[in-house]
């Protein structure tokens, strides 16, 4: 069960499931490199963290609940010696929140051991799990990652490459995987490219795989390229091998990476995340202009979009909200009144900046509408004359089944209310969302390259079973969103 902070303090933000990193490098500091990589990817998961390292004969691993610096210290890292290792940070979207579900998962079998870290979600994971259980397999976790690692172990006698191929022939969904065996590192990206994975190289010839390019910078590794959809990267002492295990039929990268998930200093598929968000703000200003005294972001992910809106509109940029960075992950209160106080502590209005002014507040998304309503109320209570809300993503009308923590569709405010109704619900003086065409224009790539299902419900694969389980099947009727 998610804690109160996850339920109530961050309910306006969609959550990415995980971040992964894998390194092949002859270096006594390997575990430290993995630690720094995970630290850089902390924004992708704050629930648990783990590292597994192999020296070719023995696999050591450590994982726990909490942030990266809470799970690891120098003594733990010093004991983890090897030339290949993988790491993982997690925010759960499926499975319970306990340490058994922390990754990497390490499975020992007759031929050795396999360690796996997974970002994404399988749409047929439960079906395969039931089949394996019927064959006598006992599961230790409630996550679909264990399905993958069990299949890898089952087919291990076929050799590494074939065992991965056979496993991936069975699983369907979104995944970026880093897999470690005794003397090799493997990276895999799903055939649609839903989840990101990049390849980097150290000056001494070692390699690194990571969910985002920002992890390379802290490790002094050079970005080489994106792992292609349907590609397997195998790294051994002989070097790097690229295997296209499945032909690319279409691409459907998750567009929310550009909107919210990725760090602004990352580059995805050749596009700067910062520039994409800046461009989105400029386009948003053209699509939804308004007369106001100041443009301000909901910190931190909306800062580039707010700067873009200010540049395109000519309205001065300023700060209307301060984000309290010290409201700890464990700040949980059992009573509703205390939780409301915690919400107020998280985003605090700058009274002197906004008093008597008409404010354009820029945010990256509206999910349930609760946080937007609180923000508008707090700004007006602090003295803002008008609050105009502008959103740098289109209305979220569909649930995600590929590794993003989206509520049931009936809980998505844009699935049941049109724009004017949402405006009234959150108490804004005006409300505008960027269009889908405007969003894809901001990235500079054709819309056919992205999964836009959260905006148009056109899923890149069959998700009827998941919709039925969610109570959000196609037979459900919701109000059509009107501009």
N, C-alpha and C positions, 0 to 999 in steps of 0.2 A: 504493500500500500504506500502510495506517495505521501511524503510528509506535508504538513500544512503549508510550508513555504512553497513547495512545488505546486500545490493546488491553488493557493490563494495569492501569493505574491508575484508569481510569474505567469499567471494564467492567460495573459494577453500575448505571450510569445510562443511561437512554435518551437519545439525542441528537436535538435538533431540527436541521433542516437549515440554516435561514437566518433572517436578519432583513433587512427592506427598509425604506427610507425614500425619499420623494420630496417635493420642495419646488418650489412656484411662487411666486416672491417677487422683486420688484425690489429687490435689496439687494447691495451690494458684498461683504457677508459671507456670501453664499449657501453657499459651499463650507465655511465654518466651521460653519454651522448643520447641514449634512449630516454633518460630522465629529462634532459633538456628539451628533447623533441616533444615529449608528452606535456611538459610544462607549457610549451608554446601552443599546443593544441588543447589546452585546458578548457577553452571556450566551447569545445564540442562535447564535453561531458564532465560533470562535476560530482557524479555520484560515487564512482569507484575508479581505481587505477591499478595497472599491473604490468609487470615486466617478466619475460622469460629469456634466458641466455643459455647457449650451449657452447661447450668447448670441443665438441666432436665425440666425447665419450660420456658426458654427463650433462643433464639439463637442470638448471636451477631456476626457480621462479618464485616471485613474491607478488601478492596482490592484496588489496584491502579496500574498505569503504572510505571515501573521503577524497579530498583534493590531492594532487600529486605530492606536494611537500608534506602532507599529513600521512601519506602511506609510506614514503621512503625517507631514509636518512643515510648519512655517509656509511655507517656500519653495514646496513643492509646492502647497499650498492657495492661495497668493497668485496663482499662475499660472492658476488655474481660475476664470474670470470668466463670469458669465451670470445669467439670470433664471429658469432652470429646471434642476433637477438631480435625480439619483437616486443612492442608495448601497446597499451590500449588505455583509453579513457572512455568512460561510459556515462550516458544518461539514458535510463531505461525507458523504452517505449513499449516493450513487451517483456513479460517475465517479472517476477517479484524483485523487490529491492533488498537483496541480501548478498553476503560475500560470496556464496557459491556461484552466483551469476556474474561475478567480476571476471574479467578476462585479462590475459590470454587463458584459454582452456588448454590444459596439458594432458594428453592421453598417452599412457605407456602401453605398449603392445609387444608381441613376441619379437618383432623386428627392430624395436627401438622406441622412439617417442615422437609425437607430433605435437606442436604447439600452434595454436590458431588464434588470431584476433580478427574480428569481423565488425565492419560498419555496414549497417543496412538491415533489411528485414526480408524474410522469405515468405512468399504468398502460399507456398505449399508445404511449409515446415511442419505443420501439425499432422498433415496426411502422412508424410514420410516418417515422422516420429511414431505414429500409431503402428505403421507397418514394421518398424524396427522393434518396437515393444512386443509385437506379436511374435517376432523371431527370438525373443528372450533378451533383448538389449535392455539394460537398466540405466536410466538417466539420473544424473546427479544434479541437474539444473533444470530450470523452466524456460531456457532460452533456445532459440532455433540454431544458434551457433553450435550447440552440442550435436545437432543432427548432422551438420557438415563434418565435424571432426570425427564422428563415428563412421560416416561413410568413407572418409579418407583412410581411416584405420582398416576398415573392412576390405578395401581394395588395394592396400599397401603392397601386397605381393606382386602387383603388376608394375611396380616401379613408381617413382614420384610423379612423373608427368602423366602417365596413364591413369593413376589413381585420382589425380585432380580432375582430369578430363571426364572420367566416369562419374565422379561426384557431381560435377557441374552439368552433366547431361541430365541429372535427376532433379536438381534444385531449380526453382524459379523465384525470381524476385530481384531485389536490389542488394548488391554486395560489393564491397571492396575488402579483399582479404589479404592479410600477410600471414604466411605459413612458414614455420620453422621446423626443419628436421636437423639431425646432428651436424651435417656439414653443408647445408644449403638453405637459402632463403627464397621464398616464392611470393610474388605479388599477383593478384588477380583482380580484374575489374569486370563487372557484369556486362553482358552483351549490349545493353542499352546505354551504358555509361551513366546510370542513375546516381551512383555514388562516386565521388572523386578519388583519384589516386595518382600520385606523381612520382617520378624517378629523379633522384639526384646522385651526384658523384663527388667523392672526396678527392682532394688533390693527390693522395697516395694511391688512388685507384679503388678504394672501397666504395660501396654503393649504399644508398638509403632510399627507402620507399616511405611515403607519408601521405596522409589525407590532404594536406595543404602545403604549398611551397614555402609558407612562412616558417615551417619547421627547419628547412634547409639553412636559412639565414643564421639561426642561432648556433648551428653545428658547423658553420663554415663549409657547407657543401654547395656545389653548383647545381642549379636546376638543369636537368637534361631534357626532359619532355614529360608530357602526360602519358600515363599508361592508357593505351587505347581500349575502348569498349571491346569486350570479348578477347582481350589479350592476357596471356600469362607470361610473367617475367620470372625467369629462373636464374639465380645467382649462385655460383659455386666457386671453388678455387680456380677452375678453368676460365671463369669469366661470366659474362652475361649472355643469356639466350632468350630470344623473344619467340613466343609460340602463339599464333592466332588460333585459339581453341574453338572459336565460333565466329562465323562470318557476320560482319556488321550489316544488318538489314535496314535498321533505322536507328536513329539516336534519340535519346530522351533524357538528357542530363537534367537534374533537379534545378529548377530556376531559383529556388529559395536560397541556394548557396550564394548567389549574387545579392539577393535582397537582405539576408540576415545572417545565415549560418557562418560563412567563411569570414576570416579576419580580413579587414580592408587592405592589408599589405600582402595578401596572397594573390596569385595569378591562376586563373582557372581557364583551361582550354585557350590559352594565349591572351586572355582578357584580364586586365587589372580590375579587381573587385572594387577598389576605391573609385576608379574612373567610371565604372558602371553605375555605382551609386550616385556619384556626382552628376552624371548624365541624366539619371532618373529624376533627380531633383529639378534639373533644367527643363525637362520635358513636362514634368508635373506642373511647373509654373506656367507653361504655355497652355496646357490643357485645362487648368483650373486656376486662373488668375484671380486675385483679390486685392483690394486696397487695404493696407495695414501699416503699422508702425515698425514691426519687427518680425523677423523669421527666426524661429528657435527649434532645435531638435529635441526629441525625447532621447536622452543619452543612453548608450553610446553609439549604437549601430546606425542611428539616423543622422549622425553629424554630417557625413559627406552629402547626403541628399538635401539636407537643410542648406548647406553651403551652395549647392547647385541651384536650389530654388531662389536663394538670395541673389546670386549672380544674375540669373535670368530675369528676375522680376525687378531688380534694382532696390528692393526693400532691404534695409540694413539687417545684418545677421547679429544675433545676440543670444544670451543665455537666459532662459526662463525657468529651467529646472536644473537642480543639482542632484546628481546620483550619489547616494551614500554607498561607497564601495566597501564599507565595513559592517554591513548588515549580514553577519555571517550565515553560511549555508545552514547552520544548525539553529538559527534563530526561529524557534517554533513556539507558538503560543496556543494553548488549548481553547481559549475563549475567543468568541468572535470580536468582542470589543478590543481585545489586545491585538488580534490579527489586523484589525483596521488601523491601529496605531502603527504597527509594523509597516503597513503599506505606506503610510504617511512618511515614515522614516526613510523609505527607499528613494522616493523622488520628492525633493523639497523645492517649492517655488522660491525664486529670487524676487521678493516683494518689491524692492526698490527698482528693479529692472522693468517690471511689468505693470506697475501701478498706473492706472489710467490709460493704458495702451491697448491698441488692437493688435493681437498676436496671431501669427500663422505658426501653428505647431506642427512639425513634421514627424511622422512615425512611419515605421516600415510595414506594419500590418495591423489589422483589427481582427481578432479571432472571436472571442465571446462578447467583447465590448465593455467588460467590467472595468478593466484598467483605463481604457480611454475615457470612460465616464468619470472615474476618480480624478484623472489628470485635468480634465476640463473643469470639474467642480473646484479642484484645489487652486487652479489658476484664477478663476473668477473670484473665489473667496479671498485670494491674495491681492485682488484689486484690478485684474485685467478687465478692460472695458468690453472687449470682444475676443473670442477664441475661435479661430478658423482652423479646422483640422484638415491636413492634407496627408495622404497615405501613398507611399512609394511602391506599393504593390496593388494589384487589382483586388476586388473583394474575394475573400476565401469562402467558397461555397461547397467544397468537397473535401472529404476526409482523405488522408494519405495512408497507404498501406505498405509503404516502401522504406520505413525507418524514421518517420517524423511523427512526433507525438501530437497528433491532431485529435481534438475531441470528436465525439460522435457528431454527425452532420446536423442533427437536430439542435446541437449546442452552438453551432456556428451562426453568429448573428446575421451574416449576409445570406445565409441559406433560407432564412425566414422573414427577413425584412429588406425593403428596398433602401436606396441611399437616403431618401428623405426620412424614412422611418428610423434608420440608424442615427441620423443626425439628431433627431429628437430624443432618441434613447440616451445618447451620450451627452446631450446638452450643448452641442456646438452651435455657433452662429452660422457656420457653413461647413460642408464636408465634400471632399473630392478625392477620388481614387485615380491613380494612373491607369491608363488603358493597357490591355494585354499587348497591343501593337506598340504602345509607347514604352512599355517595359522591355520588350525584346529589342526595340530600337536602341535603348540605352546601353545594351550589351553589344550591339553591333553585329548580331547574328540572327539568322532566320529563325522564326518561331518553331519550325519543324524540328529543330535540334533539341528542343526542351520538353520535359514533362511539365505540362501546365494543368494537370488534373485538379489541383486544388482550386483553380480558377474557372475551369470549363468542364470538369468531370469527364474528360476524354482520357481514360487511362491507357497506358501503353501496353498493358497486358490484362488478361481476364482477372477481375477481382470480385466476381459475383459472390463467391463463397465468403470472402471477408466482409463484404457489404451486408450479407445476410446475418453473419455473426454479430456485426456491429449494430444491427437494426436499422441500417441505412441503405437497404437495397433499392434497386431501381423502381420497385413498386411504391416506394415512399414518395409522396408529393409534397413539394415545398413551393413557397412563393417564388416566382421568377424575379430575379433582381432587375430593377428598372433604373436607368440612369437618372 
